[in-house]
């Protein structure tokens, strides 16, 4: 009897977990982007709320 069935199920489980993590990552990026844009809309310096200034690009801030 072969173990191929178990290997395939494990690979499917791993891929679904990776997709889940990618979705969480994209959601976090979207939320941070909106948070940053709202700060700018209310004329709040992004550095005051935790963003760090990017020395290479003066218009870009990092967390």
mmCIF file of the N, C-alpha and C atoms, coordinates in Angstrom:
data_MODEL
# 
_entry.id   MODEL 
# 
loop_
_atom_site.group_PDB 
_atom_site.id 
_atom_site.type_symbol 
_atom_site.label_atom_id 
_atom_site.label_alt_id 
_atom_site.label_comp_id 
_atom_site.label_asym_id 
_atom_site.label_entity_id 
_atom_site.label_seq_id 
_atom_site.pdbx_PDB_ins_code 
_atom_site.Cartn_x 
_atom_site.Cartn_y 
_atom_site.Cartn_z 
_atom_site.occupancy 
_atom_site.B_iso_or_equiv 
_atom_site.pdbx_formal_charge 
_atom_site.auth_seq_id 
_atom_site.auth_comp_id 
_atom_site.auth_asym_id 
_atom_site.auth_atom_id 
_atom_site.pdbx_PDB_model_num 
ATOM 1   N N  . UNK A 1 1  ? 0.840  -1.184 0.000  1.00 0.00 ? 1  UNK A N  1 
ATOM 2   C CA . UNK A 1 1  ? 0.000  0.000  0.000  1.00 0.00 ? 1  UNK A CA 1 
ATOM 3   C C  . UNK A 1 1  ? 0.887  1.252  0.000  1.00 0.00 ? 1  UNK A C  1 
ATOM 4   N N  . UNK A 1 2  ? 0.517  2.220  -0.779 1.00 0.00 ? 2  UNK A N  1 
ATOM 5   C CA . UNK A 1 2  ? 1.319  3.429  -0.969 1.00 0.00 ? 2  UNK A CA 1 
ATOM 6   C C  . UNK A 1 2  ? 0.898  4.526  0.012  1.00 0.00 ? 2  UNK A C  1 
ATOM 7   N N  . UNK A 1 3  ? 1.821  5.389  0.320  1.00 0.00 ? 3  UNK A N  1 
ATOM 8   C CA . UNK A 1 3  ? 1.570  6.529  1.199  1.00 0.00 ? 3  UNK A CA 1 
ATOM 9   C C  . UNK A 1 3  ? 1.254  7.791  0.406  1.00 0.00 ? 3  UNK A C  1 
ATOM 10  N N  . UNK A 1 4  ? 1.049  7.674  -0.904 1.00 0.00 ? 4  UNK A N  1 
ATOM 11  C CA . UNK A 1 4  ? 0.838  8.845  -1.756 1.00 0.00 ? 4  UNK A CA 1 
ATOM 12  C C  . UNK A 1 4  ? -0.397 9.642  -1.358 1.00 0.00 ? 4  UNK A C  1 
ATOM 13  N N  . UNK A 1 5  ? -1.449 8.962  -0.938 1.00 0.00 ? 5  UNK A N  1 
ATOM 14  C CA . UNK A 1 5  ? -2.671 9.658  -0.551 1.00 0.00 ? 5  UNK A CA 1 
ATOM 15  C C  . UNK A 1 5  ? -2.436 10.607 0.605  1.00 0.00 ? 5  UNK A C  1 
ATOM 16  N N  . UNK A 1 6  ? -1.662 10.171 1.576  1.00 0.00 ? 6  UNK A N  1 
ATOM 17  C CA . UNK A 1 6  ? -1.364 11.025 2.724  1.00 0.00 ? 6  UNK A CA 1 
ATOM 18  C C  . UNK A 1 6  ? -0.519 12.224 2.300  1.00 0.00 ? 6  UNK A C  1 
ATOM 19  N N  . UNK A 1 7  ? 0.460  12.013 1.424  1.00 0.00 ? 7  UNK A N  1 
ATOM 20  C CA . UNK A 1 7  ? 1.318  13.100 0.952  1.00 0.00 ? 7  UNK A CA 1 
ATOM 21  C C  . UNK A 1 7  ? 0.532  14.163 0.209  1.00 0.00 ? 7  UNK A C  1 
ATOM 22  N N  . UNK A 1 8  ? -0.431 13.725 -0.598 1.00 0.00 ? 8  UNK A N  1 
ATOM 23  C CA . UNK A 1 8  ? -1.258 14.669 -1.353 1.00 0.00 ? 8  UNK A CA 1 
ATOM 24  C C  . UNK A 1 8  ? -2.131 15.484 -0.394 1.00 0.00 ? 8  UNK A C  1 
ATOM 25  N N  . UNK A 1 9  ? -2.738 14.798 0.591  1.00 0.00 ? 9  UNK A N  1 
ATOM 26  C CA . UNK A 1 9  ? -3.577 15.505 1.563  1.00 0.00 ? 9  UNK A CA 1 
ATOM 27  C C  . UNK A 1 9  ? -2.753 16.518 2.351  1.00 0.00 ? 9  UNK A C  1 
ATOM 28  N N  . UNK A 1 10 ? -1.543 16.131 2.725  1.00 0.00 ? 10 UNK A N  1 
ATOM 29  C CA . UNK A 1 10 ? -0.672 17.037 3.473  1.00 0.00 ? 10 UNK A CA 1 
ATOM 30  C C  . UNK A 1 10 ? -0.307 18.257 2.623  1.00 0.00 ? 10 UNK A C  1 
ATOM 31  N N  . UNK A 1 11 ? -0.033 18.044 1.341  1.00 0.00 ? 11 UNK A N  1 
ATOM 32  C CA . UNK A 1 11 ? 0.316  19.153 0.439  1.00 0.00 ? 11 UNK A CA 1 
ATOM 33  C C  . UNK A 1 11 ? -0.875 20.100 0.264  1.00 0.00 ? 11 UNK A C  1 
ATOM 34  N N  . UNK A 1 12 ? -2.074 19.543 0.134  1.00 0.00 ? 12 UNK A N  1 
ATOM 35  C CA . UNK A 1 12 ? -3.278 20.373 0.004  1.00 0.00 ? 12 UNK A CA 1 
ATOM 36  C C  . UNK A 1 12 ? -3.478 21.201 1.273  1.00 0.00 ? 12 UNK A C  1 
ATOM 37  N N  . UNK A 1 13 ? -3.301 20.568 2.446  1.00 0.00 ? 13 UNK A N  1 
ATOM 38  C CA . UNK A 1 13 ? -3.451 21.278 3.714  1.00 0.00 ? 13 UNK A CA 1 
ATOM 39  C C  . UNK A 1 13 ? -2.441 22.417 3.818  1.00 0.00 ? 13 UNK A C  1 
ATOM 40  N N  . UNK A 1 14 ? -1.203 22.157 3.410  1.00 0.00 ? 14 UNK A N  1 
ATOM 41  C CA . UNK A 1 14 ? -0.150 23.174 3.467  1.00 0.00 ? 14 UNK A CA 1 
ATOM 42  C C  . UNK A 1 14 ? -0.480 24.340 2.530  1.00 0.00 ? 14 UNK A C  1 
ATOM 43  N N  . UNK A 1 15 ? -0.945 24.032 1.316  1.00 0.00 ? 15 UNK A N  1 
ATOM 44  C CA . UNK A 1 15 ? -1.284 25.087 0.353  1.00 0.00 ? 15 UNK A CA 1 
ATOM 45  C C  . UNK A 1 15 ? -2.436 25.955 0.859  1.00 0.00 ? 15 UNK A C  1 
ATOM 46  N N  . UNK A 1 16 ? -3.438 25.328 1.479  1.00 0.00 ? 16 UNK A N  1 
ATOM 47  C CA . UNK A 1 16 ? -4.566 26.105 2.015  1.00 0.00 ? 16 UNK A CA 1 
ATOM 48  C C  . UNK A 1 16 ? -4.101 27.008 3.144  1.00 0.00 ? 16 UNK A C  1 
ATOM 49  N N  . UNK A 1 17 ? -3.180 26.511 3.968  1.00 0.00 ? 17 UNK A N  1 
ATOM 50  C CA . UNK A 1 17 ? -2.636 27.327 5.058  1.00 0.00 ? 17 UNK A CA 1 
ATOM 51  C C  . UNK A 1 17 ? -1.852 28.510 4.483  1.00 0.00 ? 17 UNK A C  1 
ATOM 52  N N  . UNK A 1 18 ? -1.059 28.276 3.437  1.00 0.00 ? 18 UNK A N  1 
ATOM 53  C CA . UNK A 1 18 ? -0.295 29.354 2.802  1.00 0.00 ? 18 UNK A CA 1 
ATOM 54  C C  . UNK A 1 18 ? -1.228 30.412 2.219  1.00 0.00 ? 18 UNK A C  1 
ATOM 55  N N  . UNK A 1 19 ? -2.329 29.970 1.591  1.00 0.00 ? 19 UNK A N  1 
ATOM 56  C CA . UNK A 1 19 ? -3.301 30.913 1.037  1.00 0.00 ? 19 UNK A CA 1 
ATOM 57  C C  . UNK A 1 19 ? -3.945 31.734 2.158  1.00 0.00 ? 19 UNK A C  1 
ATOM 58  N N  . UNK A 1 20 ? -4.232 31.082 3.275  1.00 0.00 ? 20 UNK A N  1 
ATOM 59  C CA . UNK A 1 20 ? -4.817 31.768 4.427  1.00 0.00 ? 20 UNK A CA 1 
ATOM 60  C C  . UNK A 1 20 ? -3.861 32.839 4.943  1.00 0.00 ? 20 UNK A C  1 
ATOM 61  N N  . UNK A 1 21 ? -2.583 32.485 5.083  1.00 0.00 ? 21 UNK A N  1 
ATOM 62  C CA . UNK A 1 21 ? -1.600 33.457 5.566  1.00 0.00 ? 21 UNK A CA 1 
ATOM 63  C C  . UNK A 1 21 ? -1.429 34.609 4.585  1.00 0.00 ? 21 UNK A C  1 
ATOM 64  N N  . UNK A 1 22 ? -1.464 34.314 3.286  1.00 0.00 ? 22 UNK A N  1 
ATOM 65  C CA . UNK A 1 22 ? -1.334 35.363 2.277  1.00 0.00 ? 22 UNK A CA 1 
ATOM 66  C C  . UNK A 1 22 ? -2.520 36.321 2.372  1.00 0.00 ? 22 UNK A C  1 
ATOM 67  N N  . UNK A 1 23 ? -3.706 35.784 2.593  1.00 0.00 ? 23 UNK A N  1 
ATOM 68  C CA . UNK A 1 23 ? -4.889 36.625 2.760  1.00 0.00 ? 23 UNK A CA 1 
ATOM 69  C C  . UNK A 1 23 ? -4.777 37.515 3.983  1.00 0.00 ? 23 UNK A C  1 
ATOM 70  N N  . UNK A 1 24 ? -4.268 36.956 5.078  1.00 0.00 ? 24 UNK A N  1 
ATOM 71  C CA . UNK A 1 24 ? -4.065 37.748 6.299  1.00 0.00 ? 24 UNK A CA 1 
ATOM 72  C C  . UNK A 1 24 ? -3.050 38.856 6.047  1.00 0.00 ? 24 UNK A C  1 
ATOM 73  N N  . UNK A 1 25 ? -1.978 38.534 5.329  1.00 0.00 ? 25 UNK A N  1 
ATOM 74  C CA . UNK A 1 25 ? -0.925 39.512 5.028  1.00 0.00 ? 25 UNK A CA 1 
ATOM 75  C C  . UNK A 1 25 ? -1.488 40.649 4.174  1.00 0.00 ? 25 UNK A C  1 
ATOM 76  N N  . UNK A 1 26 ? -2.259 40.315 3.150  1.00 0.00 ? 26 UNK A N  1 
ATOM 77  C CA . UNK A 1 26 ? -2.831 41.339 2.279  1.00 0.00 ? 26 UNK A CA 1 
ATOM 78  C C  . UNK A 1 26 ? -3.835 42.200 3.053  1.00 0.00 ? 26 UNK A C  1 
ATOM 79  N N  . UNK A 1 27 ? -4.581 41.588 3.958  1.00 0.00 ? 27 UNK A N  1 
ATOM 80  C CA . UNK A 1 27 ? -5.517 42.348 4.777  1.00 0.00 ? 27 UNK A CA 1 
ATOM 81  C C  . UNK A 1 27 ? -4.801 43.344 5.675  1.00 0.00 ? 27 UNK A C  1 
ATOM 82  N N  . UNK A 1 28 ? -3.674 42.931 6.233  1.00 0.00 ? 28 UNK A N  1 
ATOM 83  C CA . UNK A 1 28 ? -2.892 43.821 7.093  1.00 0.00 ? 28 UNK A CA 1 
ATOM 84  C C  . UNK A 1 28 ? -2.327 44.988 6.293  1.00 0.00 ? 28 UNK A C  1 
ATOM 85  N N  . UNK A 1 29 ? -1.822 44.695 5.095  1.00 0.00 ? 29 UNK A N  1 
ATOM 86  C CA . UNK A 1 29 ? -1.282 45.756 4.239  1.00 0.00 ? 29 UNK A CA 1 
ATOM 87  C C  . UNK A 1 29 ? -2.380 46.762 3.885  1.00 0.00 ? 29 UNK A C  1 
ATOM 88  N N  . UNK A 1 30 ? -3.557 46.261 3.556  1.00 0.00 ? 30 UNK A N  1 
ATOM 89  C CA . UNK A 1 30 ? -4.679 47.135 3.214  1.00 0.00 ? 30 UNK A CA 1 
ATOM 90  C C  . UNK A 1 30 ? -5.073 48.007 4.405  1.00 0.00 ? 30 UNK A C  1 
ATOM 91  N N  . UNK A 1 31 ? -5.156 47.404 5.585  1.00 0.00 ? 31 UNK A N  1 
ATOM 92  C CA . UNK A 1 31 ? -5.534 48.160 6.780  1.00 0.00 ? 31 UNK A CA 1 
ATOM 93  C C  . UNK A 1 31 ? -4.504 49.240 7.098  1.00 0.00 ? 31 UNK A C  1 
ATOM 94  N N  . UNK A 1 32 ? -3.230 48.904 7.004  1.00 0.00 ? 32 UNK A N  1 
ATOM 95  C CA . UNK A 1 32 ? -2.186 49.894 7.288  1.00 0.00 ? 32 UNK A CA 1 
ATOM 96  C C  . UNK A 1 32 ? -2.188 51.018 6.259  1.00 0.00 ? 32 UNK A C  1 
ATOM 97  N N  . UNK A 1 33 ? -2.455 50.660 5.006  1.00 0.00 ? 33 UNK A N  1 
ATOM 98  C CA . UNK A 1 33 ? -2.515 51.670 3.953  1.00 0.00 ? 33 UNK A CA 1 
ATOM 99  C C  . UNK A 1 33 ? -3.664 52.652 4.223  1.00 0.00 ? 33 UNK A C  1 
ATOM 100 N N  . UNK A 1 34 ? -4.821 52.133 4.595  1.00 0.00 ? 34 UNK A N  1 
ATOM 101 C CA . UNK A 1 34 ? -5.958 53.003 4.905  1.00 0.00 ? 34 UNK A CA 1 
ATOM 102 C C  . UNK A 1 34 ? -5.682 53.867 6.133  1.00 0.00 ? 34 UNK A C  1 
ATOM 103 N N  . UNK A 1 35 ? -5.047 53.279 7.137  1.00 0.00 ? 35 UNK A N  1 
ATOM 104 C CA . UNK A 1 35 ? -4.686 54.017 8.349  1.00 0.00 ? 35 UNK A CA 1 
ATOM 105 C C  . UNK A 1 35 ? -3.756 55.173 8.003  1.00 0.00 ? 35 UNK A C  1 
ATOM 106 N N  . UNK A 1 36 ? -2.781 54.904 7.148  1.00 0.00 ? 36 UNK A N  1 
ATOM 107 C CA . UNK A 1 36 ? -1.819 55.924 6.712  1.00 0.00 ? 36 UNK A CA 1 
ATOM 108 C C  . UNK A 1 36 ? -2.532 57.036 5.936  1.00 0.00 ? 36 UNK A C  1 
ATOM 109 N N  . UNK A 1 37 ? -3.421 56.652 5.012  1.00 0.00 ? 37 UNK A N  1 
ATOM 110 C CA . UNK A 1 37 ? -4.140 57.634 4.204  1.00 0.00 ? 37 UNK A CA 1 
ATOM 111 C C  . UNK A 1 37 ? -5.060 58.499 5.065  1.00 0.00 ? 37 UNK A C  1 
ATOM 112 N N  . UNK A 1 38 ? -5.681 57.893 6.075  1.00 0.00 ? 38 UNK A N  1 
ATOM 113 C CA . UNK A 1 38 ? -6.538 58.670 6.976  1.00 0.00 ? 38 UNK A CA 1 
ATOM 114 C C  . UNK A 1 38 ? -5.715 59.665 7.785  1.00 0.00 ? 38 UNK A C  1 
ATOM 115 N N  . UNK A 1 39 ? -4.535 59.245 8.204  1.00 0.00 ? 39 UNK A N  1 
ATOM 116 C CA . UNK A 1 39 ? -3.657 60.167 8.943  1.00 0.00 ? 39 UNK A CA 1 
ATOM 117 C C  . UNK A 1 39 ? -3.321 61.372 8.073  1.00 0.00 ? 39 UNK A C  1 
ATOM 118 N N  . UNK A 1 40 ? -3.002 61.126 6.818  1.00 0.00 ? 40 UNK A N  1 
ATOM 119 C CA . UNK A 1 40 ? -2.693 62.234 5.911  1.00 0.00 ? 40 UNK A CA 1 
ATOM 120 C C  . UNK A 1 40 ? -3.914 63.120 5.679  1.00 0.00 ? 40 UNK A C  1 
ATOM 121 N N  . UNK A 1 41 ? -5.092 62.506 5.569  1.00 0.00 ? 41 UNK A N  1 
ATOM 122 C CA . UNK A 1 41 ? -6.315 63.276 5.341  1.00 0.00 ? 41 UNK A CA 1 
ATOM 123 C C  . UNK A 1 41 ? -6.612 64.210 6.513  1.00 0.00 ? 41 UNK A C  1 
ATOM 124 N N  . UNK A 1 42 ? -6.273 63.790 7.717  1.00 0.00 ? 42 UNK A N  1 
ATOM 125 C CA . UNK A 1 42 ? -6.498 64.624 8.900  1.00 0.00 ? 42 UNK A CA 1 
ATOM 126 C C  . UNK A 1 42 ? -5.276 65.459 9.263  1.00 0.00 ? 42 UNK A C  1 
ATOM 127 N N  . UNK A 1 43 ? -4.339 65.516 8.321  1.00 0.00 ? 43 UNK A N  1 
ATOM 128 C CA . UNK A 1 43 ? -3.124 66.326 8.475  1.00 0.00 ? 43 UNK A CA 1 
ATOM 129 C C  . UNK A 1 43 ? -2.323 65.944 9.728  1.00 0.00 ? 43 UNK A C  1 
ATOM 130 N N  . UNK A 1 44 ? -2.236 64.625 9.977  1.00 0.00 ? 44 UNK A N  1 
ATOM 131 C CA . UNK A 1 44 ? -1.429 64.092 11.078 1.00 0.00 ? 44 UNK A CA 1 
ATOM 132 C C  . UNK A 1 44 ? -0.133 63.568 10.476 1.00 0.00 ? 44 UNK A C  1 
ATOM 133 N N  . UNK A 1 45 ? 0.981  63.932 11.069 1.00 0.00 ? 45 UNK A N  1 
ATOM 134 C CA . UNK A 1 45 ? 2.272  63.433 10.601 1.00 0.00 ? 45 UNK A CA 1 
ATOM 135 C C  . UNK A 1 45 ? 2.339  61.928 10.886 1.00 0.00 ? 45 UNK A C  1 
ATOM 136 N N  . UNK A 1 46 ? 2.536  61.092 9.859  1.00 0.00 ? 46 UNK A N  1 
ATOM 137 C CA . UNK A 1 46 ? 2.578  59.643 10.073 1.00 0.00 ? 46 UNK A CA 1 
ATOM 138 C C  . UNK A 1 46 ? 3.610  59.212 11.115 1.00 0.00 ? 46 UNK A C  1 
ATOM 139 N N  . UNK A 1 47 ? 4.661  60.001 11.315 1.00 0.00 ? 47 UNK A N  1 
ATOM 140 C CA . UNK A 1 47 ? 5.669  59.651 12.326 1.00 0.00 ? 47 UNK A CA 1 
ATOM 141 C C  . UNK A 1 47 ? 5.093  59.727 13.734 1.00 0.00 ? 47 UNK A C  1 
ATOM 142 N N  . UNK A 1 48 ? 4.076  60.552 13.923 1.00 0.00 ? 48 UNK A N  1 
ATOM 143 C CA . UNK A 1 48 ? 3.455  60.682 15.245 1.00 0.00 ? 48 UNK A CA 1 
ATOM 144 C C  . UNK A 1 48 ? 2.653  59.448 15.632 1.00 0.00 ? 48 UNK A C  1 
ATOM 145 N N  . UNK A 1 49 ? 2.253  58.649 14.650 1.00 0.00 ? 49 UNK A N  1 
ATOM 146 C CA . UNK A 1 49 ? 1.443  57.463 14.949 1.00 0.00 ? 49 UNK A CA 1 
ATOM 147 C C  . UNK A 1 49 ? 2.204  56.167 14.686 1.00 0.00 ? 49 UNK A C  1 
ATOM 148 N N  . UNK A 1 50 ? 3.514  56.234 14.567 1.00 0.00 ? 50 UNK A N  1 
ATOM 149 C CA . UNK A 1 50 ? 4.312  55.012 14.513 1.00 0.00 ? 50 UNK A CA 1 
ATOM 150 C C  . UNK A 1 50 ? 4.984  54.691 13.201 1.00 0.00 ? 50 UNK A C  1 
ATOM 151 N N  . UNK A 1 51 ? 4.718  55.446 12.151 1.00 0.00 ? 51 UNK A N  1 
ATOM 152 C CA . UNK A 1 51 ? 5.394  55.198 10.882 1.00 0.00 ? 51 UNK A CA 1 
ATOM 153 C C  . UNK A 1 51 ? 6.774  55.842 10.918 1.00 0.00 ? 51 UNK A C  1 
ATOM 154 N N  . UNK A 1 52 ? 7.738  55.185 10.307 1.00 0.00 ? 52 UNK A N  1 
ATOM 155 C CA . UNK A 1 52 ? 9.102  55.723 10.246 1.00 0.00 ? 52 UNK A CA 1 
ATOM 156 C C  . UNK A 1 52 ? 9.348  56.301 8.861  1.00 0.00 ? 52 UNK A C  1 
ATOM 157 N N  . UNK A 1 53 ? 10.078 57.376 8.787  1.00 0.00 ? 53 UNK A N  1 
ATOM 158 C CA . UNK A 1 53 ? 10.382 58.030 7.515  1.00 0.00 ? 53 UNK A CA 1 
ATOM 159 C C  . UNK A 1 53 ? 11.400 57.205 6.743  1.00 0.00 ? 53 UNK A C  1 
ATOM 160 N N  . UNK A 1 54 ? 11.160 57.009 5.453  1.00 0.00 ? 54 UNK A N  1 
ATOM 161 C CA . UNK A 1 54 ? 12.083 56.281 4.586  1.00 0.00 ? 54 UNK A CA 1 
ATOM 162 C C  . UNK A 1 54 ? 13.079 57.280 4.010  1.00 0.00 ? 54 UNK A C  1 
ATOM 163 N N  . UNK A 1 55 ? 14.356 57.131 4.338  1.00 0.00 ? 55 UNK A N  1 
ATOM 164 C CA . UNK A 1 55 ? 15.382 58.074 3.876  1.00 0.00 ? 55 UNK A CA 1 
ATOM 165 C C  . UNK A 1 55 ? 15.559 58.068 2.359  1.00 0.00 ? 55 UNK A C  1 
ATOM 166 N N  . UNK A 1 56 ? 15.285 56.926 1.711  1.00 0.00 ? 56 UNK A N  1 
ATOM 167 C CA . UNK A 1 56 ? 15.480 56.827 0.259  1.00 0.00 ? 56 UNK A CA 1 
ATOM 168 C C  . UNK A 1 56 ? 14.376 57.536 -0.517 1.00 0.00 ? 56 UNK A C  1 
ATOM 169 N N  . UNK A 1 57 ? 13.175 57.549 0.027  1.00 0.00 ? 57 UNK A N  1 
ATOM 170 C CA . UNK A 1 57 ? 12.034 58.174 -0.642 1.00 0.00 ? 57 UNK A CA 1 
ATOM 171 C C  . UNK A 1 57 ? 11.322 59.076 0.372  1.00 0.00 ? 57 UNK A C  1 
ATOM 172 N N  . UNK A 1 58 ? 11.467 60.388 0.251  1.00 0.00 ? 58 UNK A N  1 
ATOM 173 C CA . UNK A 1 58 ? 10.908 61.294 1.261  1.00 0.00 ? 58 UNK A CA 1 
ATOM 174 C C  . UNK A 1 58 ? 9.390  61.254 1.374  1.00 0.00 ? 58 UNK A C  1 
ATOM 175 N N  . UNK A 1 59 ? 8.699  60.741 0.360  1.00 0.00 ? 59 UNK A N  1 
ATOM 176 C CA . UNK A 1 59 ? 7.240  60.667 0.422  1.00 0.00 ? 59 UNK A CA 1 
ATOM 177 C C  . UNK A 1 59 ? 6.742  59.333 0.964  1.00 0.00 ? 59 UNK A C  1 
ATOM 178 N N  . UNK A 1 60 ? 7.654  58.438 1.344  1.00 0.00 ? 60 UNK A N  1 
ATOM 179 C CA . UNK A 1 60 ? 7.266  57.101 1.790  1.00 0.00 ? 60 UNK A CA 1 
ATOM 180 C C  . UNK A 1 60 ? 7.593  56.926 3.271  1.00 0.00 ? 60 UNK A C  1 
ATOM 181 N N  . UNK A 1 61 ? 6.686  56.281 3.964  1.00 0.00 ? 61 UNK A N  1 
ATOM 182 C CA . UNK A 1 61 ? 6.886  55.985 5.384  1.00 0.00 ? 61 UNK A CA 1 
ATOM 183 C C  . UNK A 1 61 ? 6.832  54.479 5.584  1.00 0.00 ? 61 UNK A C  1 
ATOM 184 N N  . UNK A 1 62 ? 7.561  53.994 6.560  1.00 0.00 ? 62 UNK A N  1 
ATOM 185 C CA . UNK A 1 62 ? 7.612  52.575 6.883  1.00 0.00 ? 62 UNK A CA 1 
ATOM 186 C C  . UNK A 1 62 ? 7.128  52.370 8.307  1.00 0.00 ? 62 UNK A C  1 
ATOM 187 N N  . UNK A 1 63 ? 6.720  51.144 8.608  1.00 0.00 ? 63 UNK A N  1 
ATOM 188 C CA . UNK A 1 63 ? 6.363  50.814 9.996  1.00 0.00 ? 63 UNK A CA 1 
ATOM 189 C C  . UNK A 1 63 ? 7.570  50.333 10.725 1.00 0.00 ? 63 UNK A C  1 
# 
